[in-house]
């Protein structure tokens, strides 16, 4: 897995997932997220096939020691799962204290996601915003 090696490819793949009836990731949002990536706020995790093709990935926004995962995709079975594992490992290694998956789904729950109360969310967010994680 890689970090920030193919941000634009990842966000565009997330926008074009064939299993969606539509996408909230419009071209205008893609451009905005690319700008955030260039400024060091948005990051991607990529997984690759043995042949060097993009297998899956995810992207999100980092603020302090919080990472807000936005969307993920896969082109190869378990490509997004591998990206989630790589993201969690990288996040732990660089000091991320809180990963927000936004909506708990059966998929994210199967990967260890848990729902927390609003009060706990706000406490974790406050803690994470008062710390730093180094993505670069």
N, C-alpha and C positions, 0 to 999 in steps of 0.2 A: 504494500500500500504506500501511497505517497500523500503528502500534504501540500496543497496549493500548487500542484503541478499542472492542473488543467481546469482551473476554476470555470472559465467560460463554457467549456465542453460539458462540465457537470451541470451547471444551471440550465443550459439549453436542453440537455438530456432529461432533466427533471420536468421541464416545461412541455416536453414532447412525449411523455409516457403514454403508450398506447392503451393502457387500461383505464385512463381517465376519460370522462365524458367531455371534459374541458379542462382548462387550467387557469389558475389565478396568476400564474407567472407569465405576464404579458411582456412584450418586447420592451416596453418602457421600464418595467420592473427589472428585467434582465440588465438593461443598461445601468440602472441605478445600483444594482448589486455589484456589477463590474466596477463601478466607481468606488463603492465601499471596499471592495477587494483591493483595488489599487491604493487606497488610503490605509489599508491594514486592518480593517474592521470585519470584513467578510472572508471566510475561509472555506476550503473544500478538502475533502478526503477522497482519494481515488483508489480504486482497485483495478487491476489489470490482468488480462489473460497472459498466458505464456508467450503468445505471439505479439504482445505489446498493444493489444486493443483494450479500450476502456470497457471494463466488465461491470462496474457499478460505482456509485459514489453518493456523497451527500454534501450539502453546504449549509452554512449558517452564519450567524453574527456573533462575534466575541466582544464582550464589554467587561473590562476588569477580569475577574476570574470566573466569568459565566459564559457558557456557549449556548446560544439559542439555535437549535437545529431547525432548519426551515423545510427542507425537502430532500428526498433521496430517490434513487432509481437503480435499476439493474438491467443489464443486457444479457447477463449470464446468471444462471441459477445461483442464488446466495451471494451475488456480487454486492448487494446493498447490506446484507448481514455482515459480510467481511469488512465493509466500510464502517459500519457501526462499531464493530469490535476494535478496529484500528483507531477510530475516533476516540473511543473510551480510553484506550491505552495511551494515545498521544496526549489527551486531555489530562490524565493522571500524571504523566511525565512532566508536563509544563506547568502544573499548578492550577488547573481548572478545578474549581470547587463545586460547581453546579452546572449540570447540563439540563436544559429545558427542552423537552421534546414536544411541548405545546399541547398535543392531543394524545392521550394514551389510547393506543389501538391494540388489538390482539398481537400484532407484529412487534410493536415496541415493548409491550408487556412480556412477550416471550424472550426478549433480549435483556430483561432486567428493569424495564421502566416501571415506575410506581406512581400512583396518584397521591398527592399530598394536599393538605388543607391550605387554604389561602394564607392563614397566619404563618404556617411553616414555609410556604413559598416566599412570602415577603421577608421572613427572617433569613432564609438562605440567599435570597437575592441581595439583601442589604450586606450580608457578609461577603458575597462574591464581588459586589461592586466596590468594596473597600480594599480589594486585593488586586494583584496583577498576575496574569499568565503571559508568558512570552511565546507568541506564535512564530515569530521570525527566527 
